[in-house]
């Protein structure tokens, strides 16, 4: 009788675990772009002027007339690590679709050396800008990484994405706001 009872309890435990897994899987948000309201929506994007990982000066205003994607990240941030390959794909796909496009990543609450090394390891080929003192993050109202802003060619903020982005999601935002491509 005790062996039979042990089998029933084990079976019940397995059923409860499977049900719990199913509920968690069904209610867990997908890895997709979470667009949030921002006080910057519809307003000119704050200026970005900073030193890049290569030592040159990056100025966001020099890319006027292109779609601009400003991504705040940190090397210690788990969601940033998950997002990074999507940024590489986004950079490639936007150029392949002939969308006038500028991508810049801004270091947020991280040592520049660690962030720059992370970006090199992942394969970032776009400017990675240091933000000593957090002035750029403050101007954009960014509190935690990853956070990404999509800026129209006219220089207005059209989207604020909290959490990891996908290439398809960002390109969809650009197309929804009149961006063109192939």
Secondary structure, DSSP 8 states (H G I E B T S, - for coil): -HHHHHHHHHHHHHHHHHHHHHHHHHHS--S--EEE--TTBTSB----EEEBTTS-EEEGGGGTTSEEEEEEE-TT-HHHHHHHHHHHHHHHHHHHTT--EEEEEEE-SS-HHHHHHHHHHHT--SEEE--GGGHHHHHHT--SSSEEEEE-TTSBEEEEEES---HHHHHHHHHHTT----
